[in-house]
Every structure is written in structure tokens, then in C-alpha cells.
């Protein structure tokens, strides 16, 4: 009985094992089918994503190709415009050369005509002398001797009196002649200088920086030119760019700002405005230092610091191509030498020479001649009346009231009249650009204006609260009409009105 039970239990266990095995096989087969279905679904999903990526990539490539074609078209248009400008300039140069050749031929013809007239006049004079000698029956030398003898006999007493007077005043005149010789010697103390240019060359660390300076679609260079009022010339010259403006202070502000931007590496319109503001502050500091250095170098003391600050602005000003501050310092040295030799007040002569052109620092901001502006500046800041009298007569607008005023005039002539010191053409060109900006600034609503492109363009920034968009069109026409009526200029001048509204808020 026990054996049967054992056999039954063994059979039951074996049957359970076999049944469990079959159940596990069935479950495994079910799971395998579900995994295969899941894998197929994932593969289908992956194929759909891949097709979508391919389609998106193709669309994006088409868009990029369109942008590249558009950019290429714009560059072609820019190159064409540049080529047209160069062809136009070449034509103007050829015309100018032809005009110059004609003028040279005219001058040669006039010289030949003058020489012919002179030859005829010499012949007539010789014929006249020969005719007079034949009539008088004596030579020219004989007639001269006879005439002198008759005059000596007739005016013998008068000659004796004059000789006595010359003996009495001889010593005094000799001293005067000695001083004149000394002053003439001082006038010979001169050295030629190079005329100031109207452009500044800035060296770049690499040609790649040109692209950053220009910016995308020229945004950076346009913003820089708008803020500084200069023209930035980026050409094929390796490693350099040119900053051009007739105003030397603007050029220096632009140079310092651009150098700081290159050092920083981040060139963008918002950054440009901040850097330009800092550069203007740096220039003001340099102006103050230059005025103090000039006064210290010349030994002029007790001048108001505001006078020295205005004097320092002359470091960035030119007169006929000559640096005005250097010209004033040179005049101070010459005035000191003349005053020491002639017994004049040395300190008054030196100070008068140093500040004689101080009015030129404000000629664009204040109406009047630079002499009159200078007098008002010195009177306002309590400068001695003797110094004012010494400086006010150097262009003979006021009479010579003191010996020092004559010395300042002589020193000005010495410093400015020597070879290589000045260039009339540069001064007239700068004056024309200054007059163009002054005329534009005289209109109501104009905030500031910049003459660019060698005077061929004037950019006018207006106050948006005072000038509307419609009024801006009329203002441009009025400015153009005023320029045509009042100024003389070659070619044409482009008037550009810029009206910009800015709203600034701060999140705190």
C-alpha cells in the first residue's frame, strides 16, 4: 500500500513537472511574439523620423541656398556700384588733367607775350636814350655829372645842415638799426614742418578684424560712422583701415574708440556707443593735459584752468595745415627772444603769443572772428588786460597799443610765413566743410550734422520731437536749397536726414 502511494506521488510530481514545462514554453512563445511586434513598431517609428529629418534638411538647404544667392546678388550690386564710382572718379581726374594742361599752355602763351612786350619796351628806351644823347650832344654819364655838380652848387648850404643833423642823430639811428638786424636774425630761426593730414591710419592685428568692424550687412561700420561723424575706409590695403574727417578731434575720438573695440573684441552697435562716450572723455582729459603742458613749457603762470582747457583743444586744430598749439608754443619762444632784446615785458609778450589763437578752439561753436572770440574768452576768465592787448592786434583788427602787441604780430609772421609751415588749399577745404556743417546746424530741429565723403554728403540728425517724418522731407529740400544759394562747391552734395526715436526703460 505504501509503495502504491509512493508511486502515485512520484507520478503526480512528474506530471506536474511536464505540465509546468509546457506552460513555460507557451508563455515564452507569447512574449517572443509581443517583443517582435514592439521591435517592428520601433523600426517603423525610426524610419518615419528619419524621413522627416531628411525632408527638414532638404528644406533648410533650399533656404540656405536662397540666402547665399541673395547675399551674392547684393555683393555683386555693391561691387558694381563701387566700379561705377571709380569710373566716374577716373573721368573727373582726366577732365581736371585736361583743364590743367590748357592752363599751362595759356600761361606759356602769356609769358611769351610778356617777354615780347618787354623786349619792345627795352628797345624803345634804348632808342629814346640815343635820341636824347644826340640832341644834348653829350653822353648819359656826362649829363649825370653835370646835373650833380649844378645841384651841389645850388644846395650846398642845405647839404651842410643835413650833414650836421645826421652827425647828431647818427648814434641813435645806429642803435635802432642794430635792433632791426637782431630781430631779422631771430626771424631766420625757423624749421619746416609737415602739414597736418585729414586722415588717420589704424593698424589692425589681422585682416579678419575688417569683417568684425564692418559687421553683418555693414551694421557695425554704419553705427560707428553715425556716432562719431567720421568716415571709415576699409579697402584692400593689408592690415590697415583709414579714418577720414576734416575735424581732427572727431578723428582722434574715433581712433581711440576703434582701438578699444579691437582690444575688447566685441563689436556691436550698443557696445560702440558706450566705447565712443568713453573715448570722448579720454580726449577731454588729453586736451586738459596738453593745455597745462603748453603753459608749463612756455613758463606762463596764473592762467585760469578753464583757459588752459580751451588752449589744449588747439592741439587738435590746424590753421592752413599747421598745428595751432605747436604754432602758439613756437611763437611764445620767438616772442621771448625778441622781448629780451628790445626791453619789452617778457611775460606779457610770451603769454600774449601763447593765447593769441585761443579763439580758434571755439570758431565752430561761437560766432565772430577768432580774435574777437579770444578776447571774450580771456576777459571772461580774468586774464590781464596787458595780455589781451598783446594778442588782439596780430591780425591788425585792433591798433598796436603796446610794444608787446607788435612783438606778437612779428612772431606770428615768423612762425606762419616760413616755407613748409602752412598750406592754403588745406585750410580752404576745411573751411568749406566747416561752413557746410554750420549752415546745416542753423536750421530749427537739427541736433547735429556731419560732413562726410570729402564734403559730398551731409548727414543731419534731427530731434524727433521737433521734426516729423513729413517735415523731414521738407527740411532736406530746404537745406539743399540753402546750400545751393549760400555755398560754392564742386559737383553735388547729398543731404541725408536721420530721424531716430529711442525709448529706454530699466528692469530693476
Secondary structure, DSSP 8 states (H G I E B T S, - for coil): -HHHHHHHHHHHHHHHHHHHHHHHHHHHHHHHHHHHHHHHHHHHHHHHHHHHHHHHHHHHHHHHHHHHHHHHHHHHHHHHHHHHHHHHHHHHHHHHHHHHHHHHHHHHHHHHHHHHHHHHHHHHHHHHHHHHHHHHTS-HHHHHHHHHHHHHHHTHHHHHHHHHHHHHHHHHHHHHHHHHHHHHHHHT---------SEEEEE-S-THHHHHHH-GGGHHHHHHHHHH--EEE--S-TTEEEEE-S-HHHHHHHHHHHHHHHHH----HHHHHHHHHHHHHHHHHHHHHHHHHHHHHHT--S--HHHHHHHHGGGG-EETTEEHHHHHHHHHHHHHHHHHHHT--HHHHHHHHHTTTGGGGGTTTS-S-HHHHHHHHHHHTT--HHHHHHHTTTTSSS---SHHHHHHHHHHHHHHHSTTS--HHHHHHHHHHHHHHHHHHTSTTEEEEEEEGGGTEEEEEE-TTT--HHHHHHHHHHHHHHHHHH---SS--EEEEEE---------
